[in-house]
C-alpha cells in the first residue's frame, strides 16, 4: 500500500511526563493512551538513594521538576504530569499543589501529579473509605496514609512490601495477594475502593481481575496519572473493565460495605518487610 498520498499521520496531541530516574514502566503508561495522543517522557537526574522518604523529597524538588518540564517544552505538550506517587505525596496536600504550580510556571501548561490525580479519582468515584497496597517501607506507607487522611478519606486496611529498590520486578501474583489482604473487612469496615500505589508497580492487567473479585473499584498510580492528564485534554483513557475509565464496569462493582474478611494487626514501625497496617 502506498501511504505517501495520505499526507502523513493525523494531528498529534501531547502529554509531557516527568518520571523519577528509576521509572521502568513506560510501556504500562502507554496502554491507557488513545491513538491520537503521544506521551513525551523525561526523567529526573539520578541520585544514589534507595526508595525512601529521602528519595521522594530529592526527586520532587521544585528546581528538579522545573528543569525536567523545560526539557519537554520543545515538543509542546498540552499538559505535563509528574508520574511519581511518593514524590508527590511526601509534602502533603499543600506540597502537591505547590509542585503543580512550579511545573505550570516552568512549562506554561496545566500540570498534575500522581497523588493529585489519586485524590481527583477518589472524588470521581465518591470514595470515602480506601484500602491501600504499596511496595514501600512502613515509613513511606504511613505518609501515604496521612496524605489521603488529609483529604478526608479513611484508610480501612493496608498491605505493604517494604521494598527499597527494583519495585518494577514485583509480580502480578504478589500484587493480587496484597490487594486481597488490604481489602479484607476489619474493625474500620469495608473499603469503597482499593488503590495500588507507586508508578513503578505493575498493575494494568490485574485491575479487571481485582474489580471482578473484590466488587469495588480498583485504581492504580499509573492509571490515575494517565486518566487525569487525558481529562485535561478533554479525552478519555482506554482500558478494559476498569471502573475509573468504563462506566459500565463501575456499574458492576458492589456498593460500599459488601466485602468481608479480617484484618491483621499493625506491624511495628521498624519492621521493614511485607506486612499490614
C-alpha positions in Angstrom: 0.0 0.0 0.0 1.3 3.4 -1.0 0.8 5.7 2.1 2.5 8.7 0.5 -0.8 10.1 -0.7 -2.3 10.2 2.9 -0.3 13.3 3.8 1.2 11.9 7.0 -0.2 10.9 10.4 -3.0 12.8 11.9 -2.6 15.7 14.3 -0.7 14.8 17.5 -1.7 15.9 21.0 1.0 15.5 23.6 1.2 14.8 27.3 4.6 15.6 28.9 5.6 13.1 31.6 8.3 13.7 34.2 9.3 10.4 35.9 11.8 9.6 38.5 15.2 8.3 37.2 14.4 4.7 38.2 11.0 4.6 36.5 10.8 1.4 34.4 7.1 1.0 33.3 6.9 3.4 30.3 5.1 0.7 28.4 2.4 0.4 31.1 1.6 4.2 30.8 1.1 3.8 27.0 -1.6 1.1 27.4 -4.1 3.7 28.7 -3.4 6.2 25.9 -5.7 6.6 22.8 -4.0 6.6 19.4 -4.3 10.4 18.9 -2.2 11.2 22.0 1.5 10.9 22.4 3.4 10.6 25.7 6.7 12.6 25.9 8.8 11.2 28.8 11.7 12.7 30.6 13.4 11.6 33.8 14.8 13.3 36.9 18.6 13.1 37.4 20.0 10.0 39.1 20.6 10.2 42.8 22.3 7.3 44.8 19.5 6.8 47.3 17.2 3.8 47.7 13.4 4.2 47.7 12.6 6.1 50.9 11.2 9.4 52.1 14.6 11.0 51.4 14.5 9.9 47.8 10.9 11.1 47.5 11.9 14.5 48.6 15.0 14.6 46.3 13.2 13.7 43.1 10.4 16.2 43.8 12.3 19.4 44.4 10.8 22.3 42.5 14.0 23.1 40.7 14.3 19.5 39.6 10.7 19.4 38.3 11.1 22.8 36.6 14.2 21.7 34.8 12.5 18.5 33.7 9.4 20.3 32.4 11.5 22.7 30.4 13.1 19.8 28.5 9.7 19.0 27.3 8.6 22.4 26.0 10.1 22.0 22.6 7.6 19.2 21.7 4.8 21.4 23.0 2.7 19.1 25.3 -0.7 20.4 26.3 -0.3 19.2 29.9 2.5 17.9 32.0 2.3 15.1 34.6 4.7 14.2 37.4 4.5 10.4 37.4 5.6 9.6 40.9 3.4 8.7 43.8 5.7 9.1 46.8 7.4 12.1 45.4 4.0 13.9 45.1 2.5 12.9 48.5 5.6 13.4 50.6 4.9 17.1 51.1 1.2 16.6 51.9 -1.7 18.1 50.0 -0.2 21.6 50.2 3.1 20.3 48.9 1.4 18.6 46.0 -0.3 21.8 44.9 2.9 23.7 45.1 4.5 21.1 42.8 1.8 21.6 40.2 2.3 25.4 40.4 6.0 25.0 39.9 5.6 22.8 36.9 3.0 25.0 35.3 5.3 28.0 35.7 8.1 26.1 34.0 6.0 24.8 31.1 3.2 27.4 30.8 0.7 24.5 30.6 -1.6 22.7 33.1 0.3 20.3 35.4 -0.8 17.3 37.5 0.9 14.8 39.8 0.1 11.2 40.5 -1.0 11.9 44.1 -3.1 14.8 43.0 -4.7 12.6 40.4 -5.4 10.0 43.1 -7.5 12.5 45.1 -9.3 13.5 41.9 -10.1 9.9 41.1 -11.4 9.4 44.7 -13.8 12.3 44.2 -14.9 11.0 40.8 -15.7 7.6 42.3 -17.1 9.1 45.6 -14.7 7.1 47.7 -14.7 7.9 51.4 -13.0 4.6 52.6 -9.9 3.3 50.9 -7.8 0.2 51.1 -4.1 0.6 50.1 -1.4 -1.6 48.6 2.1 -0.3 48.5 5.6 -1.7 47.7 7.1 0.8 50.1 8.6 0.6 53.6 6.3 1.2 56.5 7.5 4.8 57.0 6.7 5.7 53.4 3.4 3.9 53.6 2.4 5.8 56.7 3.0 9.1 55.0 0.6 8.0 52.2 -2.0 7.1 54.8 -1.7 10.6 56.2 -1.9 12.2 52.8 -5.3 10.6 52.0 -6.5 11.3 55.5 -5.9 15.0 55.0 -8.3 14.7 52.1 -10.9 13.3 54.3 -10.5 9.6 53.3 -10.4 6.8 55.9 -7.8 4.0 55.2 -9.6 0.8 56.1 -6.6 -1.6 55.5 -3.2 -1.5 54.0 -0.7 -4.1 52.8 2.9 -3.2 52.0 6.1 -4.9 50.9 9.0 -3.0 52.4 10.9 -2.7 49.2 13.7 -0.1 48.6 14.6 -1.0 45.0 13.5 -2.9 41.9 9.8 -2.3 42.5 9.0 -2.9 38.8 10.0 -6.5 39.3 7.1 -7.3 41.6 4.8 -9.9 40.1 1.1 -9.7 39.4 0.6 -12.6 41.8 2.2 -10.6 44.6 0.1 -7.6 43.8 -3.1 -9.6 43.8 -2.2 -11.3 47.2 -1.6 -7.9 48.8 -4.8 -6.5 47.4 -6.8 -9.3 48.9 -5.3 -8.7 52.3 -5.7 -4.9 52.2 -9.3 -5.1 51.1 -10.4 -7.5 53.8 -13.0 -6.1 56.2 -11.6 -5.1 59.5 -12.6 -3.0 62.5 -13.0 0.0 60.3 -15.4 -1.8 57.9 -15.1 -2.4 54.2 -13.4 -0.2 51.6 -15.2 1.7 48.9 -12.2 1.3 46.6 -8.6 -0.1 46.5 -5.5 1.9 45.5 -2.4 0.2 44.1 0.3 2.8 44.9 3.7 3.5 43.1 4.1 4.2 39.4 6.8 1.5 39.4 4.4 -1.2 40.5 2.9 -3.3 37.6 -0.9 -3.1 37.7 -2.6 -2.8 34.3 -3.6 -6.4 33.8 -4.7 -7.1 37.4 -7.2 -4.3 37.7 -10.1 -6.0 35.9 -9.5 -9.3 37.8 -9.4 -7.5 41.2 -12.5 -5.4 40.4 -14.4 -8.6 39.5 -13.2 -10.4 42.6 -13.4 -7.6 45.2 -16.5 -5.9 43.7 -15.1 -2.4 44.3 -13.3 0.0 42.0 -9.5 -0.7 41.8 -7.3 2.2 40.8 -3.5 2.4 40.4 -0.9 5.1 40.3 -0.2 4.9 36.6 -3.9 4.6 35.8 -4.9 7.7 37.6 -1.9 9.7 36.3 -2.8 9.0 32.7 -6.6 9.3 33.3 -6.2 12.8 34.9 -3.8 14.0 32.2 -6.1 13.0 29.4 -9.0 14.6 31.2 -7.1 17.9 30.8 -7.1 17.3 27.1 -10.8 16.6 27.0 -10.3 13.0 26.1 -10.5 9.6 27.9 -8.1 6.9 28.9 -8.7 3.5 27.4 -8.7 0.1 29.2 -10.9 -3.0 29.6 -13.2 -3.3 32.5 -11.8 -0.6 34.8 -14.3 1.4 36.9 -12.5 4.7 36.7 -12.5 4.5 32.9 -15.5 2.5 31.9 -18.9 3.5 33.3 -20.3 0.0 32.6 -17.5 -1.5 34.7 -18.3 0.9 37.5 -21.9 -0.1 37.5 -20.9 -3.7 38.0 -19.0 -3.1 41.3 -20.6 -3.6 44.6 -21.9 -0.9 46.9 -19.6 0.1 49.8 -19.8 -2.4 52.7 -20.4 -5.6 50.7 -16.8 -7.0 51.1 -16.0 -9.2 54.1 -12.9 -10.6 55.8 -10.5 -9.9 58.6 -7.6 -7.6 59.1 -4.2 -8.4 60.7 -2.7 -6.3 63.5 -0.4 -3.3 63.0 3.3 -4.1 62.2 5.9 -2.3 64.3 7.4 0.9 62.7 10.9 -0.6 62.5 9.9 -3.7 60.6 10.9 -3.2 57.0 9.3 -6.2 55.3 5.9 -7.3 53.9 3.1 -6.6 56.3 -0.2 -4.9 57.0 -1.3 -1.8 58.8 
